[in-house]
Amino acid sequence: MTDPYFKLAVDEPQKLITMRFKGAQTSAYYTDRIISAYEVIDRPWLYRRLMDYRNCETSISFPDLERMAVYWAELTRGENSLHYVAILATDALTRVRPATYSPLFPNQQIRTFSELHHALDWLLSMPVIQTQQA
């Protein structure tokens, strides 16, 4: 079933995960979609991530950010590499909030952008994490 409010794309050659959010669903709705997406991607911490909120009318709540941080910490336990996340947003609140929640994600470099090409330029210039297959 297609979700009209959330789109996931995985670009394996570029090691890039793109999540696009649309509409005015609840914060919990979008957080559940993010977690579900990570559950179907093999070792998602090996990817650079683009979170596109340009068409989203909802801000992710701090309790949902905390829930996501706990999930990510459990998922990446034992992985010490730096992870790269670009937040793509046009509203001021979404663009400034990473400064308040980035301590929840200590191994992630999170940057915000208002234009897709700037976000992709930055993400694709970041190194791809290399690990050996288990």
Rosetta blueprint (number, residue, H / E / L):
1 M L
2 T L
3 D L
4 P L
5 Y L
6 F E
7 K E
8 L E
9 A E
10 V E
11 D E
12 E L
13 P L
14 Q L
15 K L
16 L E
17 I E
18 T E
19 M E
20 R E
21 F E
22 K E
23 G E
24 A L
25 Q L
26 T L
27 S H
28 A H
29 Y H
30 Y H
31 T H
32 D H
33 R H
34 I H
35 I H
36 S H
37 A H
38 Y H
39 E H
40 V H
41 I L
42 D L
43 R L
44 P H
45 W H
46 L H
47 Y L
48 R E
49 R E
50 L E
51 M E
52 D E
53 Y E
54 R E
55 N E
56 C E
57 E L
58 T L
59 S L
60 I L
61 S L
62 F H
63 P H
64 D H
65 L H
66 E H
67 R H
68 M H
69 A H
70 V H
71 Y H
72 W H
73 A H
74 E H
75 L H
76 T L
77 R L
78 G L
79 E L
80 N L
81 S L
82 L L
83 H E
84 Y E
85 V E
86 A E
87 I E
88 L E
89 A L
90 T L
91 D L
92 A H
93 L H
94 T H
95 R H
96 V H
97 R L
98 P H
99 A H
100 T H
101 Y H
102 S H
103 P H
104 L H
105 F L
106 P L
107 N L
108 Q E
109 Q E
110 I E
111 R E
112 T E
113 F E
114 S L
115 E L
116 L H
117 H H
118 H H
119 A H
120 L H
121 D H
122 W H
123 L H
124 L H
125 S H
126 M L
127 P L
128 V L
129 I L
130 Q L
131 T L
132 Q L
133 Q L
134 A L
